[in-house]
Amino acid sequence: MTTTIAQSHTEAGFEDILYVRRNAAAVITINRPERYNSFRAQTVEELIKAFKLAWADRGVQAVILTGTGEKAFCTGGDVKQRAETGDYGPSESGMFEIGLLHKTVRDIPKPVIAAVNGLAIGGGHVLHVLCDLTIAASTARFGQAGPKVGSFDAGFGSAYLARVVGEKRAREIWYLCHQYDAETAERWGLVNRVVAPEALMDAALEWADEIAAKSPTAIRFLKQSFNADTESQAGLSAMAMSALDLYAVSDEGMEGARAFAEKRAPDFASKVAYH
């Protein structure tokens, strides 16, 4: 299907992402390929702004979230940044607002399509799971990494994941931190469709065009209805993010980040604060 760029928008201050209108879709691209499209605090803040742009634009009927290049969709929080500074870097708000990003993806009254072009790992895996639909390149890989690098998502990233794939598989994904290919992800219900890498964006745009032909009000109510069943998880997510703030700066949490940056096996056992 041939698509044309109907409108382009480059927001002043966007450094870590790209935003462009294509037909009735807003395409948001995480643009940090040198860090496997991992996010720092600034990236998260820019993503929230981009989703709000799409929310306010009446010409946008769907949002496509993807990453630059062929290696990674998003590999979660920038662990190297954490190892260097002890946090995810500066932002305008002074906060790391990953919880607000999750809420924005759920709350925007337009379907969000994840176009997974490569690795969807850690916080990047959580992002694609939270999207309404996922189309994956056949070369994409999926998994969690938090327990390996001193992090976790005990909110939407685990509780909602269990709704998507079931308790046993969700626990496997988190406890073992394996990576799964696109075929397995499709079989498990993690993704809706797998396509050749070169067909990924066309497939996502085709779905966005199909959505645009539907009633926006009907789609809005449907999304809110789907979300209502798991909205109680929002409170759990807020508590989990508070816990993560404390854990991330603990000896155990920082050991994971340091080990990752130094390319060595972490020694978590000697850093545990309680048993």
C-alpha positions in Angstrom: 0.0 0.0 0.0 1.4 3.4 -1.0 1.3 6.1 1.7 2.3 9.7 1.5 3.5 12.1 4.2 0.5 14.4 4.8 2.1 16.5 7.4 5.5 16.7 9.2 6.0 18.2 12.6 9.4 18.7 14.2 9.0 20.0 17.7 11.6 22.4 19.0 13.7 20.5 21.6 13.0 17.0 20.2 16.4 15.4 20.3 15.8 11.8 21.2 12.7 11.1 19.1 11.2 11.8 15.6 7.6 12.9 15.0 5.9 12.9 11.6 2.3 12.7 10.3 1.7 10.1 7.7 -1.9 10.2 6.4 -4.0 9.8 9.6 -1.2 8.4 11.6 1.3 10.0 13.9 4.6 8.1 13.7 6.7 8.5 16.8 10.2 7.0 16.5 12.7 6.6 19.3 15.9 7.9 17.8 18.8 6.8 19.9 20.2 3.9 17.8 23.7 4.3 19.3 22.1 3.2 22.6 19.8 0.6 21.1 16.9 3.1 21.4 17.0 2.9 25.2 15.4 5.8 26.9 16.8 8.4 29.4 14.6 10.9 31.3 14.7 13.3 28.3 13.5 10.6 25.9 10.6 9.8 28.1 9.6 13.5 28.4 9.8 13.9 24.6 7.7 10.8 24.1 5.0 12.2 26.4 5.0 15.4 24.5 4.7 13.6 21.2 1.7 11.5 22.4 0.1 14.7 23.5 0.7 16.3 20.1 -1.0 13.3 18.5 -3.8 13.4 21.1 -4.6 17.1 20.3 -4.4 16.7 16.5 -7.9 15.9 15.2 -6.4 14.6 12.0 -4.6 11.8 13.8 -6.7 8.6 14.2 -3.9 6.3 15.3 -0.3 6.4 16.6 2.6 4.2 15.5 5.5 3.8 17.9 8.7 2.4 16.5 12.5 2.7 16.8 15.3 3.9 14.4 17.3 1.3 12.6 17.0 -2.5 12.4 18.6 -3.5 15.7 16.2 -2.2 18.3 12.7 -1.0 18.9 13.6 0.0 22.4 15.7 -1.7 25.1 14.3 0.1 28.1 16.0 2.4 30.5 19.5 3.6 29.5 21.5 1.4 31.9 24.8 3.0 30.9 23.4 6.4 31.9 22.3 5.0 35.2 25.8 3.6 35.8 27.4 6.9 35.0 25.2 9.3 37.0 23.1 7.1 39.3 19.9 8.2 37.5 18.4 8.5 34.0 19.8 12.0 33.4 18.2 15.4 33.5 14.8 16.5 32.2 12.8 19.7 32.1 10.5 18.5 34.9 13.4 17.2 36.9 11.7 13.8 37.1 11.9 10.4 35.3 8.3 10.1 34.2 8.1 6.6 32.9 4.9 5.9 34.8 3.3 9.0 33.2 4.4 7.7 29.8 2.7 4.3 30.4 -0.5 6.2 31.5 -0.4 8.4 28.4 -0.1 5.4 26.1 -3.2 3.9 27.7 -5.2 7.1 28.0 -4.7 8.6 24.6 -8.2 7.9 23.0 -6.6 6.6 19.8 -5.2 3.2 19.1 -1.4 2.9 19.5 0.3 0.4 17.2 3.8 -0.8 18.1 5.9 -1.5 15.0 8.6 -3.6 16.6 11.6 -3.4 14.3 14.2 -5.2 16.5 14.9 -5.8 20.1 12.0 -5.0 22.5 13.7 -5.7 25.8 13.1 -4.5 29.4 11.2 -1.2 29.5 10.9 -1.4 25.7 9.1 -4.7 26.0 6.7 -3.1 28.5 6.0 -0.2 26.0 5.0 -2.6 23.2 2.8 -4.7 25.6 1.0 -1.5 26.6 0.3 -0.5 23.0 -3.1 -1.5 21.7 -1.7 -3.6 18.8 1.8 -4.9 17.9 3.2 -5.7 14.5 6.6 -7.3 14.6 9.4 -7.7 12.0 10.3 -11.3 11.7 13.8 -10.4 13.1 12.3 -8.8 16.3 13.1 -10.3 19.7 11.2 -9.9 22.9 12.0 -10.2 26.6 12.6 -8.7 30.0 16.0 -7.8 31.5 15.2 -6.0 34.8 16.4 -8.7 37.3 19.7 -8.9 35.3 20.5 -5.2 35.5 19.0 -4.1 38.8 15.5 -3.1 37.8 11.9 -4.3 37.6 8.4 -3.3 36.7 6.0 -4.6 39.3 3.1 -2.6 37.8 1.7 -2.7 34.3 4.9 -4.4 33.1 4.2 -7.6 35.1 0.5 -7.5 36.1 -0.8 -6.4 32.6 1.7 -8.7 30.9 0.0 -11.6 32.8 -3.3 -10.6 31.4 -1.8 -10.7 27.9 0.1 -14.0 28.0 -1.1 -15.7 31.2 0.5 -16.0 34.6 2.9 -18.9 33.9 4.4 -17.3 30.8 4.6 -13.9 32.4 6.5 -15.3 35.3 8.9 -17.2 32.9 9.5 -14.0 31.0 10.4 -12.0 34.1 12.2 -14.7 36.2 14.4 -16.2 33.4 15.0 -13.1 31.3 15.2 -15.1 28.1 14.7 -13.6 24.7 11.9 -14.9 22.4 11.7 -14.7 18.6 8.8 -13.0 16.8 7.2 -16.4 15.9 7.0 -17.4 19.6 5.7 -14.0 20.5 2.9 -14.3 18.0 2.1 -17.8 19.2 1.9 -16.5 22.8 -0.3 -13.6 21.9 2.4 -11.0 22.6 2.1 -9.7 19.0 -0.8 -9.6 16.6 1.1 -10.1 13.3 4.6 -10.8 12.0 5.9 -9.5 8.7 9.1 -9.2 6.8 11.3 -6.3 8.1 11.0 -4.3 4.9 7.2 -4.6 5.1 6.9 -3.4 8.8 6.0 0.2 8.4 3.7 -0.3 5.4 1.8 -2.9 7.5 1.5 -0.5 10.4 0.4 2.3 8.2 -2.1 0.0 6.5 -3.7 -0.8 9.9 -3.7 2.9 10.8 -5.5 3.7 7.6 -8.1 1.0 8.3 -8.6 2.5 11.8 -9.0 5.9 10.3 -12.0 4.7 8.2 -13.8 3.8 11.5 -15.8 6.0 13.8 -13.3 7.9 16.1 -15.9 8.1 18.9 -16.6 4.3 18.7 -12.9 3.6 18.8 -12.4 5.9 21.8 -15.1 4.2 23.8 -13.8 0.8 22.9 -10.3 1.6 24.0 -11.6 3.0 27.3 -13.8 -0.1 27.8 -10.8 -2.4 27.2 -8.7 -0.3 29.7 -11.4 -0.3 32.4 -10.9 -4.0 33.2 -7.2 -3.4 34.1 -7.4 0.2 35.4 -7.0 -1.0 39.0 -3.4 -1.9 38.0 -2.7 1.8 37.7 -2.5 2.1 41.5 -0.3 -0.9 41.7 1.9 0.7 39.0 2.3 3.9 40.9 3.3 2.0 44.0 5.7 -0.1 42.0 7.4 3.0 40.5 7.9 4.4 44.0 9.5 1.2 45.0 11.7 1.2 42.0 12.9 4.7 42.8 14.2 3.4 46.1 15.6 0.1 44.7 17.4 1.8 41.8 19.7 3.7 44.1 20.3 0.8 46.5 23.6 -1.1 46.5 21.8 -4.1 44.9 20.2 -2.0 42.2 23.3 -0.1 41.3 25.3 -3.3 41.2 23.2 -4.4 38.2 23.8 -1.1 36.4 27.6 -1.1 37.1 28.0 -4.8 36.0 26.2 -4.1 32.8 28.4 -1.1 32.0 31.5 -3.0 33.0 30.4 -6.1 31.0 30.7 -8.5 33.9 28.4 -10.8 35.8 26.7 -8.9 38.7 27.2 -10.0 42.3 23.7 -9.4 43.6 23.9 -11.8 46.5 26.4 -9.7 48.5 24.4 -6.5 48.0 21.0 -7.7 49.2 19.8 -5.5 52.1 17.5 -8.1 53.6 16.7 -11.9 53.4 
